[in-house]
Amino acid sequence: MSLDQVTDGLAISFDLNGERLSLSAPPAERLSEFLRERAGARDVKVGCNAGDCGACTVLVDGLPVCSCTTAAAQVEGRRVETQSGLAKADPDGQALVAAFQRHQAAQCGICTPGMMVSAVALLREVAEPSEAQVQDALGGVLCRCTGYRKIIDAVRDAKGSASVAPGGVGTAMARVDGLPKVTGTEAFGDDVAPAGALTLRVIRSPHHRAAFTFGDIEAWRAANGLDLVLTAADVPGVNRFGVIPGFEDQPVMAEGEAKFRGEAVAAVVGAGERLAMLDLADFPVRWTPLPHALTPEEGLTAALLHEERAGNIMCRGLVQRGDAEAALAGAAHVVEGDFSTGFIEHGYIEPEAGFAERVGDRIEVHCCTQAPYMNRDAVAKVMGLAPEGVRIVPTAVGGGFGSKLDLTTQPFLALAAWKLGRPVRMAFTRTESISSSTKRHPSQVTMRLGVNADGTLAGADFFGTFNTGAYASWGPTVANRVPIHASGPYRFADYRARSVAVHTNCTPSGAFRGFGVPQSAVAQEQLLDMAAEALGLDKLEIRRRNALTNGDETVTGQVFDTGMGILDCLDALKPHWDRAKAEAAAFNAAAIGTKRRGIGVASGWYGCGNTSMSNPSTIRAGITADGRIVLHQGAVDIGQGSNTVISQIFATALGVPVERIERVSPDTDLTPDAGKTSASRQTFITGNAARLCGEALRAQVLRLGNVSEAAVIEITPGAIRLTDGGAERVVPLSGEGYALEATESYDPPTKPLDENGQGDPYAVFGTTAQMAELEVDTALGTVKLLKITAAHDVGKAINPLLVEGQVEGGVAQGIGLALMEEFLPGRTENLHDYLIPTIGDVPPVDTLIVETGDMHGPYGAKGLGEHCLIPTAPAILNAIADACGARVHHLPATPATVRAAILAAAT
């Protein structure tokens, strides 16, 4: 049978969202592919193509099925319903649209179609489901952003009638970009390519390290009817990219030697159906496996991955003050330990995807990204173009958490579209995404902690080794941030923290929510519990006794006059701590079977923005003659809510209702550079730029009307009406473009660190304390989480519901770090073997919002994204130790690991 006969297929007649269709397709084609590419139902999302993530769930004759594991021919004569159809015409679907908006149950939105479709099936059977029924019905759909709790709330409240009014700073309004997510119209990276776009696939190394040579590529291309094959020889500019100046070391495609499993060596382009049928194992490349190093210990003595980096050491970090050794020698007690964490996969449900097209002498790339301007500049270097010759248009981003800061699809798409003069699209497979994308750095930490007889900390010595993989990515940032944060939010007069990042033949380690701080907290917060045990001191109290307060010096010598809120967080936990202690004691006194209850507490802090570096954001806004207020907002919203928060801040500063604001979404041609979405910086830094922009625009309006600061602004077509006390003024609006406009920037005040790591690295620290309640089955080693209570100082909650959503999502990722997640190169390259928390793994989360205010933040607000997961894992580990006396030093704390620790503690 010829390829053409296979792709012509059979006519399949079915009902899609109430419309009768008859479409031709190969009968065994995935239903997800059939619906998306032939029926145009792009609200059906593909996250894994293996039935693991559930994003592609649709209803077939009313029953939820994974469309990626269902053959197209199976819907012959049947009724298929998807999110967009249910949201438009189904009563339960419409009720869920309102409830998901009301509870902000959609964050990035990529899992939302699967969640809502599954929920409709449930609601048709059970009008008012219990939490357990919701968890059971939605258990097959994974979410990486929300922590599931808001989704559960929304489904259970589907019959509710409350509405959420929009508002400025401090209002728990619905997301300004939420409606497309819950109605199925949101367009992600794989949803935006024009019809007829060619498809690109990448040839990747199957070995951890290997030399390679190509055969007759052109003959292979012609024989397979493809349009283009790309290798490193086709890169017109510099075949290197990176994110840190001086560390741009990763090739778009390797030249002669692949340094990690999954590294790109070539790319092939052709018609999608033809390429889908092609076995890329036949690509003419010959591999010669070479000795490889997968651990830092091996890396230190292995062949150099980069000639200029002796011993495969990428970089080091250091913070020291006082005399740590002398302080430890004089301490009443010294506790110490070795701790380790493994590779952690970001696990966003949307694999990397996008398309590119050549427009004259420019290249335009539409892609899921966290850093459009960084992408633009990096692609320009690869293409040999000026930055202005590249346009990056971010699509909706289905989760990022740091890994979508780096280049992924962008250079391949740009090269292919430039050469062919045709649009080219690509979407990573799940295996490709996991095998080639950056990871959280594995860590090996040795730490000593000294404590005085009165419970005050005497000194600390920290040494952390981080596996940074084959290329630098964000490794320098991790190595430099960790020594600052390894103290936790506590007072130390004598302190030394050192870090080293070592190259190995592993997937590059990069940015992942926390930039190394969660790894250091696993060690430092467990040792603090051990110090409390040595003193017989309450574990919450030892943290209160040593908490930094305004006016104290941090380990870098920085002093904050406002905003150091860790003591406020610990105090907020105190009544919950006392309650949980009593309940655990009563439970354990009853000695029911082999289950024991424990509680654990941990603190965390995180500096918002870049470390000791310029870190600006710029916002532009204008008022048109017809009374439109347009905000050019270039901060990419990856689910965390920057579109909403920045709109609220700008509207408050300008003094207009937030619903009047029209957004121009991130686009390097249309929006100024708001910096990357990372390091918990957007609310603080871009939020400040939005505040300044709103204030500047308001000042223009007030000046033109000759009114006071107290005036009320009403912007209408053709005029601005001002009411100041009893007086009214009218300012006419006219002209093309913007009648009035403003552009403002904000760069936080920081100072460089000296050779000992002393200085002012961040203008703002966010702080948090979390408490975990759990049960351990001492016979099995299993851990059942009962509740997480999380106190977070956010300075000022711009949108309290967004705060809760961020905390719950961060806690879920912390649970994964603590109990189940570890990427093993070559072994866990799918969402079946790599486990992330499901809807049944995340217990109730009680978020305690603390608002201490901050002198730098917009209306006192701080960033939040990173802080949410930093204390979660150590709080869980401390609770495990409290329950059964066994301390886990090496994550994840799987049942086997916990059981082994219990046995070791008993000997």
NORRABEL-V650383 format. One record per residue. RES is the residue in three letters. PHI is phi in whole degrees, -180 to 180 (999 if undefined). OMEGA is omega in whole degrees, -180 to 180 (999 if undefined). Layout:
res,phi,omega
RES,PHI,OMEGA
RES,PHI,OMEGA
//
This chain:
res,phi,omega
MET,999,-179
SER,-78,177
LEU,-60,-179
ASP,-63,179
GLN,-65,180
VAL,-66,-175
THR,-76,176
ASP,-64,173
GLY,65,-177
LEU,-119,175
ALA,-78,179
ILE,-116,-180
SER,-104,-178
PHE,-160,179
ASP,-105,178
LEU,-115,178
ASN,51,176
GLY,91,-180
GLU,-113,180
ARG,-80,-179
LEU,-127,171
SER,-134,-174
LEU,-129,180
SER,-90,179
ALA,-164,170
PRO,-58,-173
PRO,-61,-179
ALA,-92,178
GLU,-60,177
ARG,-58,177
LEU,-61,178
SER,-61,179
GLU,-66,180
PHE,-59,-178
LEU,-70,-176
ARG,-73,-169
GLU,-91,-178
ARG,-103,-178
ALA,-97,177
GLY,74,-179
ALA,-88,-177
ARG,-74,174
ASP,-72,172
VAL,-82,-175
LYS,-100,180
VAL,-117,-179
GLY,-113,-175
CYS,-148,-175
ASN,58,-180
ALA,-141,-180
GLY,75,-177
ASP,-92,-171
CYS,-100,177
GLY,77,-179
ALA,-63,-176
CYS,-89,-175
THR,-60,173
VAL,-132,175
LEU,-99,174
VAL,-117,-173
ASP,52,175
GLY,87,-178
LEU,-106,180
PRO,-73,176
VAL,-137,171
CYS,-78,-176
SER,-72,180
CYS,-76,178
THR,-112,178
THR,-113,179
ALA,-78,-179
ALA,-57,-177
ALA,-64,-179
GLN,-71,179
VAL,-100,176
GLU,-54,178
GLY,73,-175
ARG,-114,-176
ARG,-108,-180
VAL,-116,177
GLU,-125,178
THR,-122,-175
GLN,-55,-175
SER,-64,178
GLY,-68,179
LEU,-66,-180
ALA,-67,-175
LYS,-87,-167
ALA,-133,-176
ASP,-101,-178
PRO,-58,179
ASP,-69,176
GLY,-63,179
GLN,-66,177
ALA,-64,179
LEU,-69,176
VAL,-54,-179
ALA,-66,-178
ALA,-69,178
PHE,-64,175
GLN,-68,-177
ARG,-61,-176
HIS,-101,-175
GLN,52,-177
ALA,-78,174
ALA,-105,175
GLN,-101,177
CYS,-70,175
GLY,97,-175
ILE,-74,178
CYS,-89,-172
THR,-58,177
PRO,-57,179
GLY,-65,179
MET,-64,-174
MET,-70,178
VAL,-63,179
SER,-64,-180
ALA,-68,177
VAL,-60,179
ALA,-59,178
LEU,-66,-176
LEU,-65,176
ARG,-68,179
GLU,-98,-175
VAL,-132,-175
ALA,-66,-178
GLU,-129,-173
PRO,-73,173
SER,-79,177
GLU,-60,-180
ALA,-63,179
GLN,-67,177
VAL,-65,180
GLN,-61,-180
ASP,-68,-177
ALA,-71,-177
LEU,-102,-175
GLY,-64,-179
GLY,-90,-179
VAL,-113,-179
LEU,-93,172
CYS,-133,-180
ARG,-107,-173
CYS,-99,-162
THR,-86,-169
GLY,75,172
TYR,72,-170
ARG,-65,179
LYS,-69,177
ILE,-67,177
ILE,-59,179
ASP,-59,-177
ALA,-67,-179
VAL,-65,-180
ARG,-70,-179
ASP,-104,-176
ALA,-60,-180
LYS,-88,-180
GLY,-70,-177
SER,-125,-180
ALA,-64,177
SER,-122,-180
VAL,-113,-179
ALA,-82,175
PRO,-70,180
GLY,-173,-177
GLY,-86,-176
VAL,-58,178
GLY,95,-176
THR,-100,178
ALA,-84,-178
MET,-76,176
ALA,-67,179
ARG,-63,179
VAL,-68,179
ASP,-109,-173
GLY,-77,-173
LEU,-61,177
PRO,-59,-180
LYS,-66,-174
VAL,-96,176
THR,-109,176
GLY,87,-179
THR,-105,179
GLU,-67,-177
ALA,-109,179
PHE,-98,-172
GLY,-58,-178
ASP,-95,-177
ASP,-106,-164
VAL,-111,-177
ALA,-67,178
PRO,-71,177
ALA,-59,178
GLY,87,178
ALA,-64,174
LEU,-73,-178
THR,-115,-180
LEU,-118,173
ARG,-130,-174
VAL,-107,172
ILE,-91,-173
ARG,-125,-179
SER,-70,175
PRO,-88,-175
HIS,-119,177
HIS,-65,175
ARG,-155,-178
ALA,-161,167
ALA,-83,-180
PHE,-149,173
THR,-137,180
PHE,-99,171
GLY,-90,-178
ASP,-83,-176
ILE,-65,-176
GLU,-65,178
ALA,-64,179
TRP,-65,180
ARG,-61,-178
ALA,-65,-178
ALA,-65,-178
ASN,-101,175
GLY,65,-179
LEU,-93,-177
ASP,-89,-172
LEU,-164,167
VAL,-125,-179
LEU,-111,169
THR,-134,180
ALA,-57,-180
ALA,-64,-178
ASP,-91,179
VAL,-77,-176
PRO,-79,-179
GLY,-105,-179
VAL,-99,-180
ASN,-83,179
ARG,-152,172
PHE,-147,179
GLY,-179,-175
VAL,-115,-179
ILE,-113,179
PRO,-54,-178
GLY,91,-179
PHE,-123,177
GLU,-79,-169
ASP,-128,-175
GLN,-101,178
PRO,-77,172
VAL,-61,173
MET,-134,-176
ALA,-63,180
GLU,-121,174
GLY,86,180
GLU,-144,174
ALA,-94,-172
LYS,-104,173
PHE,-154,178
ARG,-66,-177
GLY,104,179
GLU,-69,-179
ALA,-76,175
VAL,-124,-180
ALA,-163,176
ALA,-142,-179
VAL,-123,-175
VAL,-131,178
GLY,-170,176
ALA,-62,-172
GLY,-57,-177
GLU,-66,180
ARG,-66,-178
LEU,-67,-180
ALA,-64,-179
MET,-86,-172
LEU,-86,175
ASP,-91,-176
LEU,-71,175
ALA,-65,179
ASP,-85,-179
PHE,-58,-173
PRO,-77,174
VAL,-133,180
ARG,-110,-176
TRP,-105,172
THR,-124,-179
PRO,-58,-179
LEU,-123,177
PRO,-57,-176
HIS,-133,178
ALA,-124,-178
LEU,-113,179
THR,-124,177
PRO,-57,179
GLU,-59,178
GLU,-70,-178
GLY,-63,-177
LEU,-65,-179
THR,-116,-178
ALA,-84,174
ALA,-58,-175
LEU,-67,174
LEU,-81,179
HIS,-138,-170
GLU,-56,-175
GLU,-83,-176
ARG,-116,-176
ALA,-61,178
GLY,66,-176
ASN,60,176
ILE,-88,-179
MET,-75,178
CYS,-168,178
ARG,-127,175
GLY,-134,-177
LEU,-152,166
VAL,-136,176
GLN,-148,176
ARG,-150,-179
GLY,66,-178
ASP,-127,-176
ALA,-63,-178
GLU,-64,179
ALA,-64,-180
ALA,-64,179
LEU,-67,179
ALA,-64,-179
GLY,-94,-176
ALA,-75,177
ALA,-67,178
HIS,-141,173
VAL,-124,175
VAL,-113,-178
GLU,-151,179
GLY,-177,173
ASP,-107,-177
PHE,-138,179
SER,-147,173
THR,-132,-179
GLY,-102,173
PHE,-62,175
ILE,-122,180
GLU,-84,-180
HIS,-63,172
GLY,67,174
TYR,-60,-174
ILE,-77,176
GLU,-93,172
PRO,-64,-179
GLU,-60,-175
ALA,-160,176
GLY,169,173
PHE,-147,178
ALA,-136,173
GLU,-147,177
ARG,-89,178
VAL,-122,-176
GLY,65,179
ASP,-101,178
ARG,-123,174
ILE,-116,179
GLU,-116,-178
VAL,-120,175
HIS,-105,-170
CYS,-159,172
CYS,-83,-175
THR,-150,174
GLN,-102,-170
ALA,-147,-173
PRO,-62,-178
TYR,-71,174
MET,-63,176
ASN,-60,-179
ARG,-56,-176
ASP,-68,180
ALA,-70,178
VAL,-64,179
ALA,-59,179
LYS,-66,179
VAL,-63,-176
MET,-83,-176
GLY,71,-179
LEU,-114,169
ALA,-69,179
PRO,-53,-179
GLU,-69,178
GLY,-83,-179
VAL,-123,174
ARG,-119,175
ILE,-110,179
VAL,-117,179
PRO,-65,170
THR,-87,167
ALA,-59,-175
VAL,-114,-177
GLY,-87,-178
GLY,92,180
GLY,-141,176
PHE,62,178
GLY,124,-173
SER,-72,179
LYS,-88,166
LEU,-78,-176
ASP,-78,173
LEU,-68,176
THR,-131,180
THR,-78,-164
GLN,-56,-177
PRO,-68,178
PHE,-63,-179
LEU,-63,-179
ALA,-62,-179
LEU,-62,-176
ALA,-68,-179
ALA,-66,179
TRP,-64,-177
LYS,-71,-174
LEU,-90,-176
GLY,67,179
ARG,-132,176
PRO,-64,179
VAL,-133,-179
ARG,-120,171
MET,-159,172
ALA,-141,178
PHE,-65,166
THR,-72,178
ARG,-62,178
THR,-61,179
GLU,-63,-180
SER,-62,-177
ILE,-70,-175
SER,-73,-172
SER,-112,-175
SER,-83,-179
THR,-69,-176
LYS,-130,167
ARG,-68,-178
HIS,-62,166
PRO,-62,-176
SER,-130,169
GLN,-128,-172
VAL,-121,168
THR,-117,-178
MET,-142,172
ARG,-119,-177
LEU,-132,179
GLY,-105,-179
VAL,-137,178
ASN,-80,-177
ALA,-63,180
ASP,-87,177
GLY,89,176
THR,-86,-177
LEU,-76,-177
ALA,-94,-178
GLY,177,-179
ALA,-151,175
ASP,-134,-174
PHE,-125,171
PHE,-136,-178
GLY,-122,175
THR,-109,-175
PHE,-124,177
ASN,-82,-174
THR,-94,177
GLY,74,-171
ALA,-76,-176
TYR,-134,-168
ALA,-71,-173
SER,45,-178
TRP,-97,-179
GLY,-54,179
PRO,-61,178
THR,-65,179
VAL,-64,-177
ALA,-63,-179
ASN,-89,-180
ARG,-77,-174
VAL,-59,-179
PRO,-60,177
ILE,-69,-172
HIS,-92,-174
ALA,-68,175
SER,-76,-167
GLY,67,-177
PRO,-83,-174
TYR,-128,-180
ARG,-83,174
PHE,-138,173
ALA,-84,-177
ASP,-128,-168
TYR,-157,172
ARG,-141,177
ALA,-136,-180
ARG,-125,177
SER,-141,176
VAL,-144,177
ALA,-110,-172
VAL,-116,176
HIS,-76,174
THR,-140,177
ASN,-91,177
CYS,-113,171
THR,-48,180
PRO,-58,172
SER,-89,-176
GLY,-140,-179
ALA,-85,172
PHE,-149,173
ARG,9,179
GLY,120,174
PHE,47,176
GLY,95,-177
VAL,-67,177
PRO,-57,180
GLN,-66,-180
SER,-69,180
ALA,-66,177
VAL,-57,179
ALA,-80,-171
GLN,-64,-178
GLU,-76,174
GLN,-70,178
LEU,-64,178
LEU,-64,174
ASP,-63,180
MET,-65,176
ALA,-66,178
ALA,-62,179
GLU,-63,180
ALA,-63,-179
LEU,-94,-172
GLY,68,-175
LEU,-106,176
ASP,-59,-172
LYS,-74,172
LEU,-73,-177
GLU,-67,180
ILE,-63,178
ARG,-73,177
ARG,-60,-175
ARG,-68,-176
ASN,-113,-176
ALA,-66,174
LEU,-64,174
THR,-127,179
ASN,-56,-178
GLY,99,176
ASP,-79,173
GLU,-89,172
THR,-79,-179
VAL,-68,174
THR,-97,-180
GLY,83,-179
GLN,-80,180
VAL,-123,178
PHE,-109,177
ASP,-85,178
THR,-140,166
GLY,90,178
MET,-87,-166
GLY,-106,-176
ILE,-65,178
LEU,-64,176
ASP,-63,178
CYS,-67,179
LEU,-64,177
ASP,-66,178
ALA,-64,179
LEU,-77,-169
LYS,-53,-180
PRO,-64,178
HIS,-69,178
TRP,-63,-179
ASP,-63,178
ARG,-63,-177
ALA,-67,177
LYS,-61,-179
ALA,-65,-180
GLU,-66,179
ALA,-66,179
ALA,-62,179
ALA,-66,180
PHE,-62,-177
ASN,-70,178
ALA,-65,178
ALA,-73,176
ALA,48,-178
ILE,-82,177
GLY,58,-178
THR,-104,-178
LYS,-91,177
ARG,-132,-177
ARG,-100,178
GLY,-140,174
ILE,-128,179
GLY,-142,180
VAL,-130,175
ALA,-154,177
SER,-111,176
GLY,-158,173
TRP,-146,-177
TYR,-155,177
GLY,-80,-176
CYS,-80,177
GLY,100,-179
ASN,-66,-179
THR,-84,173
SER,56,-178
MET,-135,171
SER,-57,-169
ASN,-151,-169
PRO,-83,168
SER,-131,180
THR,-129,179
ILE,-128,177
ARG,-124,177
ALA,-150,180
GLY,-152,176
ILE,-118,-178
THR,-90,-180
ALA,-63,179
ASP,-91,171
GLY,86,176
ARG,-82,176
ILE,-111,-171
VAL,-117,-180
LEU,-110,176
HIS,-87,-169
GLN,-112,-173
GLY,-94,178
ALA,-80,-176
VAL,-72,176
ASP,-91,-180
ILE,-104,-179
GLY,117,-176
GLN,-76,173
GLY,105,-178
SER,-63,177
ASN,-56,-178
THR,-75,-177
VAL,-61,-177
ILE,-69,175
SER,-64,179
GLN,-64,-180
ILE,-64,-179
PHE,-62,-179
ALA,-62,178
THR,-64,-179
ALA,-67,180
LEU,-76,180
GLY,88,179
VAL,-131,176
PRO,-64,-176
VAL,-64,-179
GLU,-70,177
ARG,-81,-174
ILE,-82,171
GLU,-102,-178
ARG,-99,163
VAL,-98,-173
SER,-73,-178
PRO,-51,-178
ASP,-171,-175
THR,-64,173
ASP,-87,-169
LEU,-118,-178
THR,-124,177
PRO,-68,-174
ASP,-75,176
ALA,-98,179
GLY,74,-178
LYS,-79,174
THR,-89,-180
SER,-168,174
ALA,57,177
SER,51,-171
ARG,-104,-168
GLN,-69,179
THR,-61,-177
PHE,-72,-170
ILE,-87,178
THR,-68,175
GLY,-59,177
ASN,-66,177
ALA,-63,178
ALA,-66,177
ARG,-63,-180
LEU,-63,180
CYS,-67,178
GLY,-62,179
GLU,-65,180
ALA,-66,179
LEU,-67,177
ARG,-64,-180
ALA,-61,177
GLN,-62,-179
VAL,-63,-178
LEU,-65,180
ARG,-67,179
LEU,-65,180
GLY,-89,-179
ASN,54,-180
VAL,-124,-176
SER,-84,178
GLU,-62,-177
ALA,-81,-175
ALA,-65,176
VAL,-96,-177
ILE,-102,171
GLU,-130,-176
ILE,-101,-176
THR,-127,176
PRO,-58,176
GLY,87,-176
ALA,-161,170
ILE,-109,180
ARG,-103,-176
LEU,-118,176
THR,-118,-177
ASP,-128,-173
GLY,66,178
GLY,-92,-175
ALA,-93,176
GLU,-127,177
ARG,-132,176
VAL,-126,176
VAL,-109,-178
PRO,-70,177
LEU,-117,-180
SER,-155,175
GLY,100,177
GLU,-85,179
GLY,66,-180
TYR,-96,174
ALA,-71,175
LEU,-137,176
GLU,-155,179
ALA,-148,174
THR,-134,-178
GLU,-137,179
SER,-126,174
TYR,-140,177
ASP,-130,-174
PRO,-65,180
PRO,-76,176
THR,-135,177
LYS,-130,179
PRO,-63,174
LEU,-86,178
ASP,-85,-174
GLU,-65,177
ASN,-102,179
GLY,75,179
GLN,-101,-179
GLY,157,-178
ASP,-116,-172
PRO,-73,-177
TYR,-138,176
ALA,-80,-174
VAL,-141,167
PHE,-112,167
GLY,-93,-178
THR,-130,-176
THR,-158,170
ALA,-138,-179
GLN,-128,180
MET,-127,179
ALA,-111,173
GLU,-118,-175
LEU,-156,173
GLU,-123,175
VAL,-115,170
ASP,-86,-172
THR,-70,178
ALA,-82,-176
LEU,-108,-176
GLY,81,-180
THR,-79,-179
VAL,-121,176
LYS,-115,179
LEU,-77,-180
LEU,-104,-177
LYS,-169,170
ILE,-119,173
THR,-112,-170
ALA,-126,176
ALA,-102,-176
HIS,-132,173
ASP,-87,-179
VAL,-105,-178
GLY,75,174
LYS,-147,179
ALA,-79,178
ILE,-62,178
ASN,-142,-174
PRO,-57,-180
LEU,-69,174
LEU,-64,177
VAL,-58,180
GLU,-59,-180
GLY,-63,178
GLN,-65,180
VAL,-63,-179
GLU,-63,178
GLY,-67,178
GLY,-65,178
VAL,-59,179
ALA,-60,178
GLN,-69,175
GLY,-66,176
ILE,-63,178
GLY,-61,178
LEU,-59,-175
ALA,-73,-163
LEU,-115,-170
MET,-146,-167
GLU,-95,170
GLU,-163,177
PHE,-84,177
LEU,-115,-176
PRO,-53,179
GLY,85,-175
ARG,-124,-175
THR,-122,-173
GLU,-106,175
ASN,-154,-178
LEU,-90,172
HIS,-95,180
ASP,-90,174
TYR,-92,-173
LEU,-96,169
ILE,-116,-178
PRO,-58,175
THR,-99,-178
ILE,-64,178
GLY,-89,-177
ASP,-95,-175
VAL,-104,-178
PRO,-78,172
PRO,-54,179
VAL,-120,179
ASP,-100,-178
THR,-92,177
LEU,-106,-177
ILE,-86,179
VAL,-108,-177
GLU,-125,179
THR,-92,-177
GLY,77,178
ASP,-148,-175
MET,-69,-177
HIS,-98,-171
GLY,-72,177
PRO,-65,-175
TYR,57,178
GLY,89,-174
ALA,-79,174
LYS,-120,172
GLY,-73,-174
LEU,-143,-166
GLY,-49,-176
GLU,-70,-171
HIS,-58,-169
CYS,-61,-175
LEU,-103,-174
ILE,-59,-177
PRO,-87,-171
THR,-63,-177
ALA,-62,179
PRO,-64,177
ALA,-64,178
ILE,-65,180
LEU,-63,177
ASN,-66,178
ALA,-69,176
ILE,-61,179
ALA,-63,179
ASP,-65,-177
ALA,-74,-169
CYS,-131,178
GLY,78,-178
ALA,-104,-179
ARG,-106,-179
VAL,-94,-178
HIS,-100,-172
HIS,-128,-175
LEU,-89,4
PRO,-83,-180
ALA,-86,178
THR,-70,178
PRO,-53,180
ALA,-64,180
THR,-67,-180
VAL,-65,179
ARG,-61,177
ALA,-63,178
ALA,-66,178
ILE,-64,179
LEU,-64,180
ALA,-66,-180
ALA,-68,-177
ALA,-83,-177
THR,-93,999
//
